[in-house]
């Protein structure tokens, strides 16, 4: 595993895409979180109380996410046994899923009914793409901050800030870690903001962005020197 500092761009592209897909999916698919899937427990409760649509998709999101993570792990193991590094194939699969999700969203959207099969299929394809990204990041970019869930990263940032203001005896927060995590959160937030702006302006056509960013991430990975291969 290479240190995260040897490839700073790839994790940031993943974080931007996660923020973008999560926000665009939430806006287009009646409150469905496609990257932060456990957040769907909250929106599911809201759907049931308020009588809004999309409850079925929110119920399906977590089991679909879990099943795809397991499948990604198995595929990675299979490729490793065949002397193939799984990182690039898994990124390619994520690109294909994001492309499929983009085409589905543009073709069937806008989605006024979150329980319609078109919305559910589109949502689950995007959930599957983000599940692969989460699995890839966890296994192959473990030294980088998570690209989807920002709560833990933000908590660590605040702990590091506290330690720098009033250091604990014998412990000091590494400046590089604080900077890296802060940039990660900012980039994720930028993805959220850009998605909201583009959705407000172009509607479901904004879903063309995630496949493009995913391809850029794949290119960055392919251009890495052998020394930085995880």
C-alpha positions in Angstrom: 0.0 0.0 0.0 1.4 3.3 -1.0 1.2 6.3 1.2 -1.8 8.5 0.4 0.5 11.5 -0.1 1.9 9.8 -3.3 -1.4 10.2 -5.0 -3.4 13.1 -3.5 -5.7 13.6 -6.6 -7.4 10.2 -6.7 -9.0 10.4 -3.2 -10.2 13.9 -3.9 -11.8 13.0 -7.2 -13.6 10.2 -5.3 -14.8 12.5 -2.6 -16.1 15.1 -5.1 -18.0 12.4 -6.9 -19.4 11.0 -3.7 -20.7 14.4 -2.7 -22.1 15.0 -6.2 -23.8 11.7 -6.6 -25.3 11.8 -3.1 -26.7 15.3 -3.5 -28.0 14.8 -7.1 -29.5 11.5 -6.1 -31.2 13.0 -3.1 -32.7 15.8 -5.2 -33.8 13.6 -8.1 -34.9 10.5 -6.3 -37.2 11.8 -3.6 -34.6 11.9 -0.8 -32.6 8.8 -1.6 -29.0 8.8 -0.3 -26.9 6.8 -2.8 -23.5 7.1 -1.1 -24.4 7.7 2.6 -26.9 4.8 2.6 -27.5 4.6 6.4 -28.9 8.1 6.1 -31.9 6.5 4.4 -33.1 5.3 7.7 -33.9 8.9 8.6 -35.5 9.7 5.3 -37.4 6.4 5.4 -39.0 7.4 8.7 -39.8 10.8 7.2 -41.4 9.2 4.2 -43.6 7.0 6.3 -44.7 9.8 8.6 -45.2 12.4 5.9 -46.6 10.0 3.3 -44.0 10.9 0.6 -42.8 8.5 -2.0 -39.6 6.6 -2.2 -39.9 4.3 0.9 -39.2 1.1 -1.0 -36.0 2.5 -2.6 -34.8 3.6 0.9 -35.5 0.1 2.2 -33.6 -1.5 -0.6 -30.6 0.8 -0.5 -28.7 -0.8 2.4 -29.1 -4.5 1.4 -28.2 -3.6 -2.2 -25.2 -1.6 -0.9 -24.1 -4.6 1.3 -24.5 -7.1 -1.5 -22.4 -5.1 -3.9 -19.7 -4.6 -1.4 -19.5 -8.4 -0.8 -19.6 -9.0 -4.6 -16.8 -6.4 -5.0 -14.7 -8.2 -2.4 -15.2 -11.6 -4.0 -14.4 -10.2 -7.4 -11.2 -8.6 -6.1 -10.2 -11.8 -4.4 -10.8 -13.7 -7.7 -8.8 -11.3 -9.7 -6.0 -11.4 -7.2 -5.9 -15.2 -7.4 -5.4 -14.8 -11.2 -2.5 -12.4 -10.6 -4.5 -9.4 -11.6 -4.7 -6.3 -9.5 -8.4 -5.6 -8.8 -8.2 -1.8 -8.3 -8.5 -0.8 -12.0 -11.2 -3.4 -12.9 -13.3 -2.3 -10.0 -12.9 1.4 -11.0 -13.9 0.4 -14.5 -17.0 -1.3 -13.2 -17.9 1.8 -11.2 -17.6 3.9 -14.3 -20.0 1.6 -16.1 -22.5 1.7 -13.3 -22.3 5.5 -13.1 -22.7 5.7 -16.8 -25.8 3.4 -16.7 -27.2 5.4 -13.8 -26.7 8.7 -15.8 -28.4 7.3 -18.8 -31.3 6.0 -16.8 -31.7 9.3 -14.9 -31.7 11.3 -18.1 -34.0 8.9 -20.0 -36.6 8.3 -17.2 -36.3 11.5 -15.1 -37.4 13.7 -13.6 -38.7 11.3 -11.0 -41.9 12.6 -9.3 -42.7 9.2 -7.8 -39.8 7.7 -5.9 -41.6 4.3 -5.8 -41.8 4.0 -9.5 -39.7 1.1 -10.9 -37.7 3.6 -13.0 -36.7 5.6 -10.0 -35.9 2.5 -7.9 -33.7 0.9 -10.7 -31.9 4.2 -11.2 -31.3 4.6 -7.5 -30.0 1.1 -7.0 -27.6 1.4 -9.9 -26.2 4.5 -8.3 -26.1 2.9 -4.9 -24.2 0.0 -6.5 -21.6 2.4 -8.0 -21.1 4.1 -4.7 -20.8 0.7 -2.9 -17.9 -0.2 -5.2 -16.3 3.1 -4.5 -16.6 2.6 -0.8 -15.1 -0.9 -1.1 -12.2 0.2 -3.3 -11.4 3.2 -1.0 -11.5 1.0 2.1 -9.2 -1.6 0.7 -6.9 0.2 -1.6 -6.8 3.8 -0.2 -7.2 2.9 3.5 -4.7 5.6 4.5 -6.8 8.3 2.9 -9.9 9.8 4.7 -13.2 8.2 3.6 -14.7 9.6 0.4 -18.3 9.4 1.4 -19.0 9.6 5.1 -17.7 12.9 6.4 -19.0 12.7 10.0 -16.0 10.7 11.3 -13.5 12.9 9.3 -15.0 16.1 10.6 -14.9 14.7 14.2 -11.2 13.9 13.8 -10.5 17.3 12.3 -12.1 19.0 15.4 -10.1 16.7 17.7 -6.9 17.6 15.9 -7.8 21.3 16.1 -8.4 20.9 19.8 -5.1 19.2 20.3 -3.2 21.9 18.5 -4.9 24.7 20.5 -4.4 22.9 23.8 -2.0 19.9 23.2 -2.3 16.8 25.2 0.9 15.8 27.1 3.1 13.7 24.8 0.7 14.0 21.8 0.3 16.5 19.0 -1.9 16.3 15.9 0.1 15.8 12.7 -0.4 18.9 10.6 -0.4 16.9 7.3 -3.3 14.8 8.5 -5.3 17.8 9.5 -4.7 19.5 6.2 -5.5 16.3 4.2 -8.8 15.7 6.1 -9.8 19.3 5.8 -9.3 19.4 2.1 -11.2 16.1 1.8 -14.2 17.6 3.5 -14.1 20.8 1.4 -13.9 18.8 -1.8 -16.9 16.6 -0.8 -18.8 19.8 0.1 -17.9 21.2 -3.3 -19.3 18.2 -5.0 -22.5 18.7 -3.0 -22.7 22.3 -4.0 -21.9 21.8 -7.6 -24.5 19.1 -7.8 -27.2 21.3 -6.3 -26.4 24.2 -8.6 -26.3 22.0 -11.7 -29.5 20.2 -10.7 -31.3 23.5 -10.2 -30.1 24.6 -13.7 -30.2 21.4 -15.7 -32.3 18.9 -13.8 -31.4 15.2 -14.2 -29.0 16.1 -17.0 -26.5 16.9 -14.3 -26.0 13.2 -13.9 -23.6 13.4 -16.9 -20.9 14.7 -14.4 -20.3 11.6 -12.2 -19.2 9.3 -15.1 -16.8 12.0 -16.4 -15.3 12.5 -12.9 -15.0 8.7 -12.5 -13.2 8.4 -15.8 -10.8 11.1 -14.7 -10.2 9.1 -11.5 -9.5 6.0 -13.6 -7.1 7.9 -15.8 -5.2 9.2 -12.7 -5.0 5.6 -11.5 -3.7 4.4 -14.8 -1.1 7.1 -15.0 0.4 6.3 -11.6 3.9 4.9 -11.6 4.5 1.4 -10.4 5.9 2.8 -7.2 2.5 4.1 -6.2 0.5 1.0 -7.0 -1.4 -0.3 -4.0 
